[in-house]
């Protein structure tokens, strides 16, 4: 398998479920992601602009391939409502053959 075909997970967060669904749906529709998992009900504690903050957030994991990671980051940044969205690309150690093949199929260009 080529490095560009290796599955990766991209982690991000949103302030609303509607925003998470909108961005996740766009990534899947554009075939930049095979799937997104949305986890509502998370509490984040962080410092922003010198102040300690606590907010309810929604976590999202984007399932894609290494070769599309930069495009996913760019598209997510473009659509994301946060000024500085959390975007972390997480490599995977291994994937089941069938699941890896499904990710590759779902993220093929439809040109």
N, C-alpha and C positions, 0 to 999 in steps of 0.2 A: 504494500500500500504506500502510495506517495504521501509525503508529509502534509501536503495541502488537503488530503482527504481524511486526515485524522480528525475524529470528532473533538470538539471543544465545547465547553459550557461558558456562557457569558452571564455574569451576575449583574443585576442592576436593581434599583429601587424606585418607587413612585409614591407620590403623595395621595393619589386617588386610584381606586379600582378602575374607573373609567379611562384614565390616562394609560394605565397598564394594559388594559384590553385594546385600546386604540393603537398603541405602539406595537404590541405583540401581534395583533391582527395584521398590521401593515407589513411586519417582517415576514410572516408566514405567506401572506398574499404575494409578496415580491420574491418569494423563494430564497430569501436570505437566511431563513431559519426553517428547520423541519417542524419544530414544535416550540412553544413557550409554556413554562409552568408558572402560574401566578399564585402567590401565597399571601392572601390578605391577613391582617390582624397582627402584624409585627410592630414592636415598639423599638424605636431607634433613639439612642442617647448619644449626642455628639456636640462638639463645639463648632459654631459657625459665626464668623465675623466677631470673634472675641467673647461670645456668649454661649453658655451651656444651654442646650436645647433638648427637648424630648418631644417626639412626634410619633403619631401612628403612621406607619408606612406599609407599603405593599412590596414584597420581594418578587423578583422575576428571574427565572433561569431560562436562558435562550440556548437551544440546542442547534448547533450548526457545525460546519467543518472549518478547519484551520484556514483554508484558502479564502474563506469569506469573512473571517474575523474583522479585518479592517473595514470592509464594507458595512458590516453589521454595526460596528462602533460608530461609523460616520452617520449612518441612517438613524440610529438610535439617538445620537447627539442632536441631530437635526430635528427630530420629532419630540424630543424630551422636553417637558416643561421646566425642569430644574436648570439653574444657571450653571451648575457643575454637577452633572449626574455621576453617580457611582457606576463605573463600568470596569469590570474585571474579567479578563479572559483566563479561564481555568483549563489547563490541559487535562486530558484523560489518560490514564494508564493503559486501559484496554476497553474494548466494547464487544458485545456479542456480535458475531458476524451478521446475523439477520438485522439487528438494530442498526449497526453501522451502515449496512447497505441501504436500509430505509432512509437514514439521514442523507446519504449521498443522493439517492433518487429524488427525495423531496426538495433538495437544494440545487438540482440541475436547472440550468437556464431553460426557459420555455420558448426560446426564439424560433 
